[in-house]
């Protein structure tokens, strides 16, 4: 097992290796969105050491799943005479019989796309419970690793199971997208020569999803690659949006309607706003959908700073979904160079401003490190004036536990940003409105997060903290 062969995922690799070497049996669930690299991580880390590996099949019968399971068992055991069992209990009995005959030492079992195995009325989950509770957990050498993209199933049937698997998972990993730094590591390793701004723009389009990055072609610019992947006829990622949500969620149309509503309101919507826009019922089903979208990193829930009545806002945080609704969905005339033709347009400027805000939100750890407050407890939100005629708003508010608040302006520019007299006056108005409306007694630190920093002039001295794109890569 060589961690040096895997880009990023350092913490996840260390944890998986530690659990694999423990002195007890382990039941480990790895979940996350489609294309995020769950299978790649486990197979790359443990491939030659796997005692058994099988992956579920999409949209097939229970009999086909059992045949697939048996074929894998024959392959690993070397016993072609193993019959296809009639049910999952017998299938897991055969698995335990095979594992019992292996030499002493840890036995790593990897069941990939496990939600697909749980076909209707198959009894799969009950059999899995029985296998773990009555046999695997009584030993000290079984390392059962399961993963799947169907987040609804992983959360409801496995991680939050209230039946025989309740509290049986020993560990779980929610695999997240690459950070900017990991994306740079990927591009450097693959021999790309993109600048950090180009990598950031790529991130703003597709997020840090390894599969998408792997579709990029060396020798083409970022813009050319985006046109090739998303807009050319028969492009590599044609239909990806529908496939993404269908793979993750049952009744995916309702989830898509929530995400689409949020894509039109950059600062977020309340639960009631979502109901009014989508016409979904205000019930436990909506609560589940919001929780699952949040668990997958598609949305976040936060409370605006300083609101007396605590009303949570839901905000879209998935880069690819935002890009889909702003560009792919609007490419009505099938322009194969729609992205290149959109650069510099009003559509591009509106999208890039919000996408860069999302980029900053997804790199709060890096921002706090740049501010020198990594160890300071803080809450992150935004703020909008309830009294200002222009509805003044602050992009990012970092409310710190050391009696300080960073009021962050976020600007995505092709050059250093210039604070003009008009912008300076507007900034003072916003800050005064913030102080007056929130009644905060904390110290205020004016903070700018920009691509290339600020132009030095008579107004830039008002800014106490500067963060550039460079800092987000650390």
C-alpha positions in Angstrom: 0.0 0.0 0.0 1.6 3.2 -1.2 0.0 6.5 -0.4 2.4 8.3 -2.9 0.4 6.9 -5.8 -2.8 8.7 -4.9 -3.2 12.4 -5.4 -4.7 14.1 -2.4 -6.9 12.3 0.1 -4.1 12.2 2.7 -6.3 12.2 5.7 -8.7 9.6 4.3 -5.8 7.3 3.3 -4.2 7.5 6.7 -7.5 6.7 8.4 -8.3 3.7 6.1 -4.8 2.3 6.6 -5.1 2.7 10.3 -8.5 0.9 10.5 -7.3 -1.9 8.2 -4.4 -2.5 10.6 -6.6 -2.4 13.8 -6.9 -5.4 16.1 -10.7 -5.7 15.7 -13.1 -6.3 12.9 -14.2 -3.0 11.2 -17.3 -2.0 9.2 -16.4 1.0 7.2 -18.8 3.0 4.9 -17.4 5.4 2.3 -20.0 7.6 0.6 -20.2 10.7 -1.5 -21.4 12.0 -4.8 -21.0 10.2 -8.1 -17.6 10.6 -9.8 -15.9 11.6 -6.5 -13.4 8.7 -6.5 -14.7 6.3 -3.8 -13.9 3.2 -5.7 -10.6 4.5 -7.0 -9.4 5.3 -3.5 -10.2 1.9 -2.0 -9.0 -0.2 -4.9 -5.8 1.9 -5.3 -5.1 1.6 -1.6 -5.9 -2.1 -1.0 -6.2 -3.6 -4.5 -3.7 -6.5 -4.2 -4.8 -7.2 -0.6 -8.5 -7.5 -1.2 -9.8 -10.9 0.0 -13.1 -10.3 -1.8 -14.4 -7.6 -4.1 -17.7 -7.2 -5.8 -19.6 -4.3 -7.2 -23.4 -4.1 -7.4 -25.2 -3.9 -10.8 -27.6 -1.1 -11.7 -31.2 -1.9 -12.5 -31.0 -5.7 -12.5 -33.0 -8.4 -10.7 -32.1 -10.1 -7.4 -31.1 -13.2 -9.3 -28.7 -11.2 -11.5 -27.1 -9.7 -8.3 -26.7 -13.1 -6.7 -25.1 -14.4 -9.9 -22.7 -11.5 -10.0 -21.8 -12.0 -6.3 -21.2 -15.7 -6.9 -19.0 -15.1 -10.0 -16.8 -12.8 -7.8 -16.7 -15.4 -5.0 -15.7 -18.1 -7.5 -12.9 -15.9 -8.8 -11.5 -15.1 -5.4 -11.9 -18.6 -3.9 -10.8 -20.5 -7.1 -13.8 -22.8 -6.7 -15.9 -22.9 -9.8 -18.3 -25.4 -8.2 -19.9 -22.8 -5.9 -23.6 -22.7 -6.9 -25.6 -19.6 -7.2 -27.6 -19.3 -4.0 -31.4 -18.7 -3.8 -31.1 -15.8 -1.4 -28.7 -13.4 0.2 -28.5 -15.3 3.5 -27.0 -18.3 1.7 -24.8 -15.9 -0.3 -23.2 -14.5 2.8 -22.9 -18.0 4.3 -20.8 -18.9 1.3 -18.7 -15.7 1.7 -18.0 -16.5 5.4 -17.1 -20.1 4.6 -14.6 -18.9 2.0 -13.1 -16.3 4.4 -12.8 -18.8 7.2 -10.5 -20.9 5.1 -8.1 -18.1 4.4 -4.7 -17.9 6.2 -4.5 -16.0 9.5 -4.4 -12.2 9.1 -6.7 -9.4 8.1 -9.3 -10.0 5.4 -10.4 -7.0 3.5 -13.8 -7.2 1.9 -14.9 -4.5 -0.5 -18.6 -4.2 -1.6 -18.9 -1.4 -4.1 -22.2 0.2 -5.1 -23.9 -1.6 -2.3 -27.2 0.3 -2.7 -27.8 -1.4 -6.1 -27.7 -4.9 -4.4 -30.7 -4.0 -2.2 -33.3 -4.7 -4.9 -37.0 -4.7 -3.8 -38.0 -7.6 -1.5 -34.6 -9.2 -1.8 -33.8 -9.3 1.9 -30.3 -8.1 1.2 -30.1 -5.7 4.1 -31.3 -8.3 6.6 -28.7 -10.8 5.3 -25.9 -8.2 5.5 -27.0 -7.5 9.1 -26.9 -11.2 10.0 -23.5 -11.6 8.3 -22.0 -8.8 10.3 -23.7 -9.3 13.7 -23.5 -13.1 13.9 -20.2 -13.8 12.2 -17.9 -10.9 11.1 -18.2 -8.8 14.3 -17.3 -11.8 16.5 -13.9 -12.0 14.9 -11.0 -9.6 14.9 -9.8 -9.9 11.3 -12.6 -8.8 9.1 -12.4 -5.4 7.4 -15.7 -4.8 5.6 -15.6 -1.7 3.4 -18.7 -0.7 1.5 -19.5 2.3 -0.6 -22.1 3.8 -2.9 -23.2 6.9 -4.7 -26.9 6.6 -3.8 -26.8 8.9 -0.8 -30.4 8.3 0.2 -29.7 4.6 0.7 -26.3 5.1 2.3 -27.7 7.5 4.9 -31.1 6.0 5.6 -30.4 2.3 5.2 -26.9 2.0 6.5 -25.4 5.0 8.3 -28.6 6.0 10.2 -30.0 2.4 10.3 -32.5 1.9 13.2 -32.6 -1.9 12.8 -30.0 -4.7 13.1 -27.2 -2.4 11.8 -27.9 0.4 14.3 -24.6 1.7 15.6 -22.8 -1.3 13.9 -20.7 0.9 11.6 -17.3 1.4 13.2 -16.2 4.2 10.8 -17.5 6.3 7.9 -15.9 8.6 5.5 -17.9 11.3 3.5 -15.5 11.7 0.5 -15.4 15.3 -0.5 -14.2 17.0 -3.7 -10.6 18.0 -4.1 -9.5 21.3 -2.8 -7.8 23.9 -5.1 -4.4 22.7 -3.8 -5.3 19.1 -4.7 -6.5 20.2 -8.1 -3.2 21.9 -8.7 -1.4 18.8 -7.6 -3.5 16.8 -10.0 -2.8 19.1 -13.0 0.9 19.3 -12.2 1.2 15.5 -11.9 -0.6 15.1 -15.3 1.7 17.7 -17.0 -0.8 20.5 -17.5 0.6 24.0 -17.4 -2.5 25.9 -16.1 -2.1 29.0 -14.0 -3.7 29.2 -10.6 -6.4 31.5 -12.0 -7.2 29.0 -14.8 -7.3 26.2 -12.2 -9.7 28.3 -10.1 -11.9 29.0 -13.1 -12.0 25.2 -13.9 -12.9 24.6 -10.3 -15.7 27.2 -10.5 -17.2 25.2 -13.4 -16.9 21.6 -12.2 -15.7 21.7 -8.6 -13.0 19.4 -7.4 -14.6 16.3 -8.8 -11.7 14.0 -9.9 -13.6 12.3 -12.7 -14.4 15.6 -14.4 -10.8 16.7 -14.1 -9.6 13.5 -15.6 -11.6 14.3 -18.8 -9.5 17.4 -19.4 -7.2 17.1 -22.4 -3.6 18.3 -22.1 -2.7 20.8 -24.8 -6.1 22.5 -24.7 -6.9 25.7 -22.8 -9.4 25.6 -20.0 -12.0 27.3 -22.2 -11.4 24.8 -25.0 -11.8 21.9 -22.6 -15.0 23.3 -21.1 -16.5 23.6 -24.6 -15.3 20.1 -25.5 -16.7 18.5 -22.3 -20.0 20.3 -22.0 -21.1 21.9 -25.3 -19.8 19.9 -28.3 -22.3 17.5 -29.9 -21.9 14.1 -28.2 -19.6 15.6 -25.6 -18.1 13.4 -22.9 -20.3 14.8 -20.1 -23.5 15.1 -22.1 -26.4 14.0 -19.8 -24.2 14.1 -16.8 -26.6 16.4 -14.8 -29.5 14.0 -15.0 -27.3 11.0 -14.4 -25.7 12.6 -11.3 -29.0 13.3 -9.5 -30.6 10.0 -10.5 -27.6 8.1 -9.2 -27.7 10.0 -5.9 -31.3 10.3 -5.1 -34.6 8.4 -5.4 -37.3 10.6 -7.0 -34.5 12.9 -8.2 -36.8 15.4 -9.9 -37.8 16.9 -6.5 -34.2 17.3 -5.6 -33.4 19.0 -8.9 -36.3 21.4 -8.4 -34.8 22.5 -5.1 -31.4 23.0 -6.6 -32.8 24.9 -9.6 -34.7 27.3 -7.3 -31.5 27.9 -5.2 -29.5 28.5 -8.4 -31.6 31.6 -9.0 -31.1 33.2 -5.6 -27.4 33.5 -4.8 -27.7 34.4 -1.1 -30.1 31.5 -0.5 -33.8 30.8 0.2 -35.7 30.0 3.4 -37.6 26.7 3.7 -40.8 28.6 3.0 -39.3 30.3 -0.1 -38.3 26.8 -1.4 -41.9 25.6 -0.9 -43.4 28.6 -2.6 -41.0 28.3 -5.6 -41.0 24.5 -6.1 -44.6 23.8 -4.8 -43.2 20.8 -2.8 -45.1 19.8 0.3 -44.0 21.1 3.7 -43.5 17.8 5.3 -40.8 15.3 6.5 -40.0 14.4 2.9 -38.8 17.9 2.2 -36.7 17.8 5.4 -35.1 14.6 4.3 -34.3 16.0 0.8 -32.7 19.1 2.3 -30.6 17.0 4.7 -29.5 14.7 1.9 -28.6 17.5 -0.4 -26.6 19.1 2.4 -24.9 15.8 3.2 -23.8 15.5 -0.4 -22.4 19.1 -0.4 -24.9 20.4 -2.9 -26.3 22.9 -0.6 -25.5 24.4 2.8 -27.8 25.7 5.6 -26.8 28.8 7.5 -28.4 31.6 9.5 -27.8 35.2 8.3 -25.7 37.2 10.7 -27.5 39.4 13.2 -31.0 38.3 12.5 -33.1 38.5 15.7 -35.6 35.9 14.3 -33.4 32.9 13.5 -34.5 31.9 9.9 -32.2 29.5 8.2 -31.2 30.0 4.6 -30.4 27.3 2.2 -27.7 28.1 -0.4 -26.5 26.3 -3.5 -22.8 25.2 -3.1 -22.4 22.7 -5.9 -20.3 24.2 -8.7 -21.4 21.9 -11.5 -25.1 22.4 -10.7 -24.7 26.2 -10.8 -22.8 26.0 -14.1 -25.5 23.7 -15.5 -28.3 26.1 -14.8 -26.4 29.2 -15.9 -24.9 27.9 -19.1 -25.7 24.3 -20.2 -29.4 24.8 -19.7 -29.3 28.2 -21.5 -27.5 26.9 -24.6 -30.7 26.6 -26.5 -29.2 26.8 -29.9 -26.6 24.1 -29.3 -23.6 26.4 -29.8 -20.6 24.1 -29.6 -18.5 27.1 -28.4 -21.0 28.5 -26.0 -18.6 28.9 -23.1 -15.9 30.6 -25.2 -18.6 32.9 -26.7 -19.9 33.7 -23.2 -16.6 34.9 -21.7 -16.8 38.5 -20.7 -20.6 38.6 -21.1 -23.1 39.8 -18.5 -24.0 36.1 -18.0 -20.4 35.2 -17.3 -19.8 38.1 -15.0 -22.9 37.3 -12.9 -22.0 33.6 -12.7 -18.3 34.2 -12.0 -19.0 36.5 -9.1 -21.2 34.0 -7.4 -19.0 31.0 -8.3 -16.0 32.7 -6.8 -18.0 33.4 -3.6 -18.7 29.6 -3.5 -15.0 28.9 -4.1 -14.2 31.0 -1.0 -16.9 29.3 1.0 -15.5 25.9 0.2 -12.0 27.0 1.3 -12.8 28.6 4.6 -10.0 26.6 6.3 -7.5 28.2 3.9 -9.0 31.7 4.5 -8.8 31.3 8.2 -5.2 30.1 7.9 -4.3 33.2 5.8 -5.9 35.4 8.5 -3.9 33.6 11.2 -7.0 32.4 13.0 -7.0 28.6 12.2 -7.4 27.8 15.9 -10.1 30.4 16.6 -13.7 29.2 16.7 -15.8 31.0 14.3 -19.1 31.0 12.4 -19.5 31.8 8.7 -22.5 33.6 7.2 -23.5 36.5 5.0 -25.4 39.6 5.9 -28.0 41.7 4.1 -29.3 45.0 5.3 -33.0 45.1 6.3 -33.3 48.9 6.1 -30.8 50.2 3.5 -32.6 51.4 0.3 -30.2 49.5 -1.8 -30.3 46.4 0.3 -26.6 46.5 1.2 -25.1 43.2 1.6 -21.7 41.7 2.8 -20.5 38.6 0.9 -18.9 36.8 3.8 -19.0 37.4 7.5 -16.6 35.5 9.8 -17.8 35.9 13.3 -14.9 35.0 15.5 -14.8 33.9 19.1 -12.0 36.3 19.9 -14.3 39.3 19.8 -13.7 40.1 16.2 -15.7 40.0 13.0 -14.2 39.9 9.5 -16.4 41.6 6.9 -15.2 40.2 3.6 -15.6 41.6 0.2 -15.1 39.0 -2.5 -14.0 40.1 -6.0 -13.1 37.9 -9.0 -11.0 40.1 -11.4 -8.5 39.6 -14.2 -6.2 42.1 -12.5 -5.7 43.8 -9.1 -8.9 45.3 -7.9 -9.1 49.1 -7.5 -11.1 50.6 -4.7 -12.6 53.8 -6.3 -14.1 56.8 -4.4 -17.6 55.5 -5.1 -16.8 52.0 -4.0 -15.1 53.3 -0.8 -18.2 55.4 0.0 -20.4 52.4 -0.6 -18.2 50.2 1.6 -18.4 52.7 4.5 -22.2 52.8 4.2 -22.4 49.1 4.3 -20.1 48.8 7.3 -22.0 51.5 9.2 -25.4 49.8 8.4 -23.9 46.6 9.6 -22.8 48.1 12.9 -26.1 49.9 13.4 -28.4 47.0 12.6 -26.5 44.2 14.3 -25.5 46.2 17.4 -22.3 44.2 17.6 -19.7 45.2 20.0 -17.0 43.2 18.4 -14.1 44.8 16.5 -14.6 45.0 12.8 -11.9 44.0 10.3 -12.5 45.0 6.7 -11.2 42.1 4.6 -10.8 41.7 0.8 -10.6 38.4 -0.9 -9.5 39.0 -4.5 -7.8 37.2 -7.4 -4.6 39.3 -7.5 -4.9 41.7 -4.5 -5.6 45.4 -4.4 -4.2 48.4 -6.2 -2.5 50.7 -3.7 -4.2 54.1 -3.5 -5.7 56.5 -0.9 -8.6 54.1 -0.2 -6.9 50.8 0.0 -5.5 51.6 3.5 -9.0 51.1 4.8 -8.6 47.4 4.2 -7.1 45.7 7.2 -6.8 42.1 5.8 -6.0 41.0 2.3 -6.4 37.5 0.9 -5.6 36.5 -2.7 -6.3 33.5 -4.8 -2.8 32.3 -4.0 -3.8 31.9 -0.3 -6.7 29.6 -1.3 -4.2 27.1 -2.8 -2.3 26.6 0.5 
